[in-house]
Structure formats: C-alpha cells, structure tokens
Amino acid sequence: MNYMSNIQETFTNNFSRKIPIYLAIIYFGIVIYISFFHHPYWFSDDGVLYFWWGDQILQGNGENVEIFDSPPGGSIIHAALNYLIQDAFISGKIISIFSGLGIILLSYYITNNFFNRNIALLTQLFFVFNPRILFLSVEAVNELLPIFFIMISFYFITKKEFSQKDVILSTVFLGISSMLRSQSLPIFLGLFAYLLIREKQNFTKFKYPLLCLFFFFLTISPLMFYNYTSHGVFLEGNSDWYAVIYYEYQTPEWRELVEANLVSESRQFQVSMLADFNLFLKNYFYNLFFHNPNLLFNFNTFSNISLISAIPFISLIPVFGGFLYSIKFKLNKLNIYVLISTILSSIFAILFFGDFTIHYFAIFIIPMISLGILNFKYISKSFSILIFISTIYWIIISIAKLGQPYQLLPVIITTSILSSLFFIEFLPNLKLTKSHLSVSQKNKLKNFSLLLIFLILMSQTIFAGKFLETHLYSYDVLESSNIETYDLQKILDAFNLNHLPPRGSEYFELGTFLSNQPDIDESYIMTRWLPIAYYADSKLVYTTFTEGKSGDGLNTFISRENWSDFDMYVSNRYSNPSDRHNLLEIIPDYLVYQKLSERHYPYNDTTQVYDLMILGNPNDPNIPENFEFVYKSNQGEFFVYKIHH
C-alpha cells in the first residue's frame, strides 16, 4: 500500500509541476487557431508601419526614418525575420505568438520564485484568460516582444537570493527590451532605484547598482551608436508626440508651440512639459489618478486590461486586498493613524486643488502607498522588487496619457500576483472576529474563493471571445479606440458579428486590385490605411484626409501645397518610404478614400475635410477630370481614383 501510495504521490507531484506547461501548450494551440483561421488579413497600421521602418533601415535609409514612440529595434527584428520568411504579416504573427507563449510561461515561474505553486498557477491563469494578451498574441504588432524580455528580466531579479549574475542578466534583458520599446526605461529606473535604496547594505560601494547601470548602457550601446551615426544624437524621442496627440487638456498656444518644436530640425526636449508647467501638472495628475489607472482597473471603460474586464471597479478589491495581505497589515495605532491621515489629506487636496470626478483614485492609492512604505519590510524581498518597480513605472509613465491599455502590461504581473494572494491566502483565512476559524468555516471560505475564481475566469473567457470577435470581424461596431464608456446597445450589437467578413478583407481586396495596375511598385497611393499599400506592394503618401485649407481644390490637396508644417511632419514619417527631412516632392498616382460620416472627422472647418467628402460620390461634377474613378470596394465603403498628371 505504501508503495502504491508513493507512486500515486509521485505521479501527482510530477503532473502538478507540468500543469503550467500544459496550460501554455493549450494557449499556444488556441492562439495558432485564432491567428491563422480568424485573422487572415492585416488591418493594423502599426504592424505595417513598424515593418516598413525596419525594412528602410536595413536597406540603408535609416537617416530618413523617424519612429515616433519607440526605438528601431522592434522594426529591425520584424524586417530581418521577413527576409527569411518573405511574408511580413506572417513574420509579425510569429513574433507575437511566441512572445505571448513566453509571457504565459514566465508569469508562472516568476511568481513561483517567491510564492507557492498554487499562487503561481492562479497568476498564470489570470494571464492565460486575459483578453488583451490573447489579442496581442494574435495580432502582428510590435507589443509583446519587449514585454517578453521585461518578464525574463523579472524572472532573474525576483529569485529569493539573486546573485551578481542575476542582476547582470536582468539588466541585459531590460536593455534589449529598451531597444524595442521605450516603456522599458521606467522599469530600468525602478530597478536601479530599488538596488540603491533597499540593497545598499549588502554591497561594497554600490556594486550592484553600478553593475546595473554599466550593463544597461553596454546593452543599448548598438542603439546609441545607430542613433548617433544616423541622427547625430545618442538617444531619440520624448513624450512631446504623445502629448500633442493625446493630452486631455490643451490650449491653442501650447499646441502651436509643441507642434512647432516637433517639426523643427533643432528640436528641444520635453517642450510639452516646459512650455506651460501648470498645464503639464493638470494633465499629469489626470493621467496619474484617472486615465491610466482606468485602463488598468476599469473605472467604466471598455478599453481596459483589468483582472475582471467586464465589471467596473471590482478588480480593485482583490488587488488591494492582496496588497494588504502582502504587507501583513494589522489594525495597530500607527497603521490606523497613517490610513486615516492619508485618506483625509487626499480628500482635502482634491477638494482644494483637484476634481473629485477625476482624482478620486488618489483617495485609495495614496493610503495604500503610504502603508506600503511603512510596512515595506514585511513584504517578501523578491516580491517587493516587483511592487516597487510597478509603482515607479506607474509614476513615470503617467507623463503620457496612454493610448491603449496594453501599455500597462509591465505591471499586470504585480496586480495578478496580488489578486492571487487575495484568493489563495487572504480570503480563505479571513477572520471577522478574534476567534479561530473552525474547519467547516475554512472550507466554506475556501469553496467561496474557488467559486469566485471560477466566475472571474468564466467572465474573462466570455469577454475575450466577444472582444476577439468584435476586433477581428467588426469594422465600426465596437472599436476600443472609439468607445470610452459602456454603451449597452453597442455591446449587444457586438454579439452578432458572424455575418461580417474578417476585418482587413477590404484592405486586401483593394490592395489586390491595385497590385494589378501598371508599374504599381513605383506608384504612390495616397490613403489613410497602410495595409492597402502593403497588399498593393506600392509606395504610400499618408493622409488622414483632415489636412489642407478649406475651399482649396482636390489637386491642391494631393500636392500637399497648403498643408500645415505639422501635417507634413506626420505625413512624411508615416509614408513609405519615410521622408524625415522633407526632401521628396510627391504627387500620388492613386487615391483611396473611405466614405465616412461627419462624426468620424471631429475637426474644424478650416481644413479640407468636408471638401473631400465629394470623393465618396464618384458622379459628383465637382471632382476634377484628372481624377478617374476606377474601383469601388464590394462593401461600398472605399473609392479608388487614378490620378492623371
């Protein structure tokens, strides 16, 4: 009996150890199926753009390429892989699929560095059932690969007893990630600050922080060399581009100044911050206490990366509950004093300097941070690194109003672990009185916790299914970039999308038609939708159809004669080939226009946006004779004109 019992126990242990692998394999199979059977066409402008930029750099045209919000590393990897596969769309998918798979596996092994297997497994499940990670694993975009390298860095630095080798490896992988996306830089700064503050007593003359600094810059030295030889600077980019596009609060004078700085050859650093510091602070606290945490916790936005994506606010409970458990919170006099004083201080600060409808999150997060600082010594040493880095990341990244929730992916390992602690450790041992819990009470709490976990995972499954269906099949039913708050009718509409063709099929149709036109590889297509030019294998003149001066003719528009300097700046950098220094004088050979209603163009009437709407009616007599209508898409949304010079 003992022999059989030992065999059974060995089998059970071996099987449980392999569960994370089995979960990753199942996840991999699901992603492969969705990616190749439900996402057959490229519809992401970002994916096409990153490939084009990388391709131009590899062809030696890097000095004429400016990437707005990231270093060139991701673009180069994408383009380099395409040389082997000869299909940029498939290359992007491969990068995304394997990056997502690596993230799923690492979520378990990072957590298992400092907590037990149950907590690690639940953390992995939260990653597996996260709709945004699943979607990004399917899409051919440059998002998950830098997160994968950040997760590798976390794995080395969260070991119970990390060594000099672990610090070096963690820093090197952060450096690699920083060459792909700039969001890795706040992670590095958080790690460096942590090593200075928490670990200084273990080092001789700050050995580990200095090693961290040295190997980070050693790793990114190829990027610095490229930037200097191509553009005359060691590091490119700042948040001014994000500010002018996304800032919630702007004035005409501020916007004009920032736009002028962006288009200037002698560009200054962080003009968006320095030009009007009070305006910067207003935007910063809006981002810090409302917009960015809204993306992470869901304060009533469909576009979120919350633990419970479908229900606003509720994910705060397991995250904050898990945090209180991690700091071993007790209702002693000091903790109560800090809690009450920080809540009251936050309320008074908002009352006199802020807005309760915007800054209410400060009432929750500031007391949590204060309690964390007070009880930091009680947090598991390895886990404290993640909590510290995530806090620094959130503080720094709030300089920008994030455009998408996946830009907060570096911190969801922390929120997922905290939630796992809540369900595995805190809730099953919750005592509302000083008396000890009986066995039956513990079992009831444990079963209740398991039920909640099951309901969360099921809700995430349903949400993920409809989220993917919406984004892979819908064109305008429920775009995450267009919807800020819940619209019940739109959500209900999103449950019936099977009749729609796969998203991107219209781009493929138009690109295929144009690819059969004479000398298309040397022709320029003017359009807003980059995949059309990719499938046509043509050159591109980028436009949003909101440029120019009201009253000008169509020929004036396509010559870009009266476009503003900022409109030219955007067009030149999004075009293919890029024209960073505005050296090319281009007149397009084809124009592809999408017929949209006025609500899609929320711009004033000083531009040509309304003048151009005649292109949605090929029979309009005001269309110039040299605009020959040659094609209308099957769904009737897009109109193609051949322009005779």
Buried (B, 14 or more C-beta within 10 A) or exposed (E): EEEEEEEEEEEEEEEEEEBBEEBBEEBBEBBBEBBEEBBBBBBBBBBBBBBBBBBBBBEEBBBBBBBBBBBBBBBBBBBBBBEEEEEBBBBBBBBBBBBBBBBBBBBBBBBBBBBEBBBBBBBBBBBBBBBBBBBBBBBBBBBBBBBBBBBBBBBBBBBEEBEEEBBBBBBBBBBBBBBBBBBBBBBBBBBBBBBBEBBEEEBEEBBBBBBBBEBBBEBBEEBBEBBEEBBEEBBBBBBBBBBBEBBEBBEEEBBBBBBEBBBEEEBEBBBBBEBBEEBBBBBBBBBBBBBBBBBBBBBEBBBBBBBBBBEBEBBBEBBBBBBBBBBEBEEEEEBEEBBEEBBEBBBEBBEEEBBEEBBBBBBBBBBBBBBBEBBBEEBBBBBBBBBBBBBBBBBBBBBBBBBBBBBBBBBBBBBBBBBBBBBBBBBBEBEEEEEEBEEEBBEEBBEBBBEBBEEBBEBBEEBBEBBBBBBBBBBEBBBBEEBEEEEEEBBEBBEEBEEBBBBBBBBBBBBEBBEEBEEBEEBBBBBBBBBBBBBBEBBBBBBBBBBBBEEBBBBBBBBBEBBBEBBBBBBBBBBBBBBBEBEBEBEBBBBBBBBBEEEEBEBEEEBBBEBBBBBBEBEEEEBEEEBBBBBBBEEEBBBBBBBEE
